[in-house]
Amino acid sequence: MEDRKLTVRAVERALDILLCFTQDNDDYDLSLTEISAKIGLHKSTVHRLLTTLEEKGFLQRDEGTDKYRLGIRIWELSTHLPTLNEPAVLLLPAMERLRDRLGETVSLYLRDNLERVRIQAVQSRQAIRRVAQIGARLPLSVGASSKVLAAYAPPEVQVRLLADPAWPDSVDRSQYLEQLKEITRCGYATSFEEREPGAAAVAVPIAGRAGGVVAALSMSGPVSRLSRETLEEYAVILAEAAAEMGLMMG
């Protein structure tokens, strides 16, 4: 039993190392020291795991900088993901058309437990723009897309969300619940510098043919271009696009 626990722990630590590369970084390379700090393990332990991951092809090391990056095995695994009706693939052309129409960054989110995950993004072509990283995990407590996904989530999810120890002290729970009610009434959510200084966003739900909300569609950009009136105007356009996307997803 003890050997099994050690094996499972080693697997968990190896996965923690790989997950380091999903976090917001300035680049895609991480050193032994950086990885050790991120997962809270001694360098000698991390080095052994890195060596194994490198041997298996999940990581590759740049001998010039002694930094690690994701290896070819990750790409090989990704090619075997099912793409039929996959929202990130299926909705990309419609998101690109929406970006071209509005001129701002367009993102697609799914709810995963008490977080939202950005599964697709089309960046604005403007010089000053909000860059959205695909794969980013964000809390459901702040942000237009977060509030949309929370507003249409089952009641038990909302209860767990409000009771989450990670709930930020800066967000009043009562006001948040009132916002969720307003979102279900008007069909969209907005945010102004809730998560990032200088950023504004509007989001709408995407409902499948069965009626349940399956994703959130958002548009974001700098507050200098996006007033409340502008976001309300764009919400109508987003809602129209979301209705079409819901039909595409089936």
C-alpha positions as CSV (number, residue, x, y, z in Angstrom):
1,M,0.0,0.0,0.0
2,E,2.9,2.4,0.8
3,D,4.5,1.8,-2.5
4,R,1.2,2.5,-4.3
5,K,0.9,5.8,-2.4
6,L,4.4,6.8,-3.4
7,T,3.7,5.9,-7.0
8,V,0.5,8.0,-7.0
9,R,2.3,10.9,-5.4
10,A,5.0,10.8,-8.1
11,V,2.4,10.9,-10.8
12,E,0.6,13.8,-9.1
13,R,3.9,15.7,-8.9
14,A,4.8,15.0,-12.5
15,L,1.3,16.3,-13.6
16,D,1.8,19.4,-11.4
17,I,5.0,20.1,-13.4
18,L,3.2,19.8,-16.7
19,L,0.4,22.1,-15.4
20,C,3.0,24.7,-14.7
21,F,3.1,25.3,-18.4
22,T,-0.6,26.2,-18.5
23,Q,-0.2,29.2,-16.2
24,D,0.3,32.7,-17.5
25,N,4.0,33.1,-18.4
26,D,6.0,35.7,-20.3
27,D,7.3,32.8,-22.4
28,Y,6.9,29.0,-22.8
29,D,10.2,28.1,-21.1
30,L,10.7,27.4,-17.4
31,S,13.9,26.7,-15.5
32,L,14.3,24.1,-12.7
33,T,14.3,26.8,-10.1
34,E,11.1,28.3,-11.5
35,I,9.3,25.0,-11.6
36,S,10.5,24.1,-8.1
37,A,9.1,27.4,-6.8
38,K,5.8,27.0,-8.6
39,I,5.0,23.5,-7.2
40,G,6.8,23.8,-3.9
41,L,9.1,20.9,-4.1
42,H,12.9,20.6,-3.6
43,K,15.0,21.0,-6.7
44,S,16.5,17.5,-6.4
45,T,13.0,15.9,-6.5
46,V,11.9,18.2,-9.4
47,H,15.1,17.4,-11.3
48,R,14.4,13.6,-11.1
49,L,10.8,14.1,-12.4
50,L,12.0,16.5,-15.1
51,T,14.5,13.9,-16.3
52,T,11.8,11.3,-16.6
53,L,9.4,13.6,-18.4
54,E,12.2,14.6,-20.8
55,E,13.1,11.0,-21.5
56,K,9.4,10.2,-22.3
57,G,9.2,13.2,-24.6
58,F,6.7,15.2,-22.6
59,L,9.3,17.9,-22.0
60,Q,12.3,19.1,-23.8
61,R,15.3,20.9,-22.5
62,D,17.2,23.8,-24.2
63,E,20.8,23.0,-23.5
64,G,21.7,26.6,-24.2
65,T,19.5,28.1,-21.5
66,D,18.9,25.0,-19.4
67,K,15.2,25.7,-19.5
68,Y,12.3,23.3,-20.2
69,R,9.4,23.5,-22.5
70,L,6.6,21.2,-23.5
71,G,7.7,18.3,-25.7
72,I,6.5,16.6,-28.9
73,R,4.5,14.0,-26.9
74,I,2.1,16.7,-25.7
75,W,1.4,17.6,-29.3
76,E,0.9,14.0,-30.3
77,L,-1.6,13.5,-27.5
78,S,-3.5,16.6,-28.6
79,T,-3.9,15.3,-32.1
80,H,-6.0,12.4,-30.7
81,L,-8.5,14.7,-29.0
82,P,-12.0,14.3,-30.5
83,T,-12.8,17.3,-32.7
84,L,-16.3,16.4,-33.9
85,N,-18.6,19.1,-32.4
86,E,-15.7,20.4,-30.3
87,P,-16.7,24.0,-29.5
88,A,-13.2,25.4,-29.7
89,V,-12.9,24.1,-33.2
90,L,-16.5,24.3,-34.4
91,L,-17.1,27.9,-33.3
92,L,-13.7,29.4,-34.4
93,P,-14.9,30.7,-37.8
94,A,-17.9,32.4,-36.2
95,M,-15.7,33.9,-33.5
96,E,-13.3,35.3,-36.1
97,R,-16.3,36.9,-37.9
98,L,-17.4,38.4,-34.6
99,R,-13.9,39.8,-33.9
100,D,-13.8,41.4,-37.4
101,R,-17.2,43.0,-36.8
102,L,-16.5,44.4,-33.4
103,G,-12.8,44.9,-33.6
104,E,-12.1,43.5,-30.1
105,T,-10.9,40.2,-28.6
106,V,-13.5,37.4,-28.5
107,S,-13.2,34.5,-26.1
108,L,-15.1,31.2,-25.4
109,Y,-15.4,29.8,-21.9
110,L,-16.6,26.6,-20.3
111,R,-17.3,26.1,-16.6
112,D,-15.2,23.5,-14.8
113,N,-16.5,23.1,-11.3
114,L,-15.9,26.5,-9.6
115,E,-13.7,27.9,-12.4
116,R,-14.0,29.0,-15.9
117,V,-11.6,27.8,-18.6
118,R,-10.9,29.8,-21.8
119,I,-11.0,27.1,-24.5
120,Q,-10.8,29.4,-27.5
121,A,-9.8,33.0,-28.2
122,V,-9.5,35.3,-31.3
123,Q,-7.3,38.3,-30.6
124,S,-8.1,41.8,-31.7
125,R,-6.0,43.2,-34.5
126,Q,-5.8,46.6,-32.9
127,A,-2.5,47.9,-31.6
128,I,-3.9,48.4,-28.1
129,R,-5.8,45.2,-27.2
130,R,-6.6,42.7,-24.6
131,V,-4.6,39.5,-25.2
132,A,-6.5,36.4,-24.0
133,Q,-4.5,33.2,-23.4
134,I,-6.2,29.9,-24.4
135,G,-6.3,27.4,-21.5
136,A,-6.3,30.0,-18.8
137,R,-8.3,29.1,-15.6
138,L,-10.1,31.9,-13.8
139,P,-12.4,32.0,-10.7
140,L,-16.1,32.4,-11.1
141,S,-16.3,35.3,-8.6
142,V,-15.2,38.1,-11.0
143,G,-15.5,38.9,-14.7
144,A,-18.3,39.0,-17.2
145,S,-17.9,35.4,-18.4
146,S,-17.6,34.1,-14.8
147,K,-20.9,35.8,-13.8
148,V,-22.7,34.4,-16.9
149,L,-21.6,30.9,-16.2
150,A,-22.4,31.2,-12.5
151,A,-25.8,32.8,-13.2
152,Y,-26.9,29.9,-15.3
153,A,-25.3,27.2,-13.2
154,P,-27.4,24.8,-11.0
155,P,-28.3,26.2,-7.6
156,E,-26.1,23.8,-5.8
157,V,-23.1,25.1,-7.7
158,Q,-23.9,28.6,-6.7
159,V,-24.1,27.5,-3.1
160,R,-20.7,25.9,-3.2
161,L,-19.3,28.9,-5.0
162,L,-20.4,31.3,-2.3
163,A,-19.1,29.0,0.4
164,D,-15.7,28.6,-1.3
165,P,-12.9,29.5,1.1
166,A,-11.1,31.1,-1.9
167,W,-13.9,33.6,-2.3
168,P,-12.3,37.1,-2.5
169,D,-13.0,39.5,0.4
170,S,-13.4,42.3,-2.1
171,V,-16.6,40.8,-3.6
172,D,-19.8,41.2,-1.6
173,R,-21.8,38.0,-1.8
174,S,-25.2,39.7,-1.6
175,Q,-24.4,42.1,-4.4
176,Y,-23.0,39.2,-6.4
177,L,-26.2,37.3,-6.1
178,E,-28.2,40.3,-7.2
179,Q,-25.9,40.6,-10.2
180,L,-26.6,37.0,-11.1
181,K,-30.4,37.6,-11.0
182,E,-30.0,40.6,-13.2
183,I,-28.0,38.6,-15.7
184,T,-30.6,35.9,-16.0
185,R,-33.2,38.7,-16.5
186,C,-31.3,40.7,-19.2
187,G,-29.3,37.9,-20.7
188,Y,-25.8,39.4,-20.5
189,A,-23.1,40.5,-18.0
190,T,-20.5,43.3,-18.1
191,S,-17.4,44.0,-16.1
192,F,-15.2,47.0,-15.7
193,E,-11.7,46.4,-14.3
194,E,-13.0,43.6,-12.1
195,R,-10.1,41.2,-12.8
196,E,-7.6,43.3,-14.8
197,P,-7.0,47.1,-14.5
198,G,-7.9,48.9,-17.7
199,A,-10.0,46.0,-19.1
200,A,-13.7,45.8,-19.8
201,A,-15.8,42.9,-21.1
202,V,-19.3,41.8,-22.0
203,A,-20.5,38.2,-22.0
204,V,-23.5,36.2,-23.0
205,P,-24.6,32.6,-22.5
206,I,-24.5,30.0,-25.3
207,A,-27.4,27.6,-24.9
208,G,-27.5,24.2,-26.5
209,R,-30.6,22.8,-28.3
210,A,-31.6,21.1,-25.1
211,G,-31.9,24.5,-23.4
212,G,-29.0,24.4,-20.9
213,V,-26.2,26.8,-21.0
214,V,-23.1,25.1,-22.4
215,A,-20.6,28.0,-22.7
216,A,-20.1,31.7,-22.3
217,L,-19.1,34.0,-25.2
218,S,-17.3,37.2,-24.4
219,M,-15.8,40.3,-26.0
220,S,-13.1,42.2,-24.1
221,G,-10.9,45.2,-24.7
222,P,-9.5,48.4,-23.1
223,V,-11.9,50.6,-21.1
224,S,-10.8,53.5,-23.2
225,R,-12.8,52.1,-26.1
226,L,-15.6,50.3,-24.2
227,S,-18.0,52.4,-22.3
228,R,-21.1,50.9,-20.6
229,E,-23.2,52.1,-23.5
230,T,-20.9,50.5,-26.0
231,L,-21.0,47.2,-24.1
232,E,-24.8,47.2,-24.0
233,E,-24.8,47.7,-27.8
234,Y,-22.3,44.9,-28.3
235,A,-24.3,42.6,-26.0
236,V,-27.1,42.5,-28.6
237,I,-24.7,41.5,-31.3
238,L,-23.1,38.9,-29.0
239,A,-26.5,37.4,-28.2
240,E,-27.3,37.0,-31.8
241,A,-24.0,35.3,-32.5
242,A,-24.5,33.1,-29.4
243,A,-27.9,31.9,-30.6
244,E,-26.3,30.8,-33.9
245,M,-23.5,29.1,-32.1
246,G,-25.9,27.2,-29.9
247,L,-27.6,25.8,-33.0
248,M,-24.2,24.9,-34.5
249,M,-23.3,23.0,-31.4
250,G,-26.5,21.0,-31.4
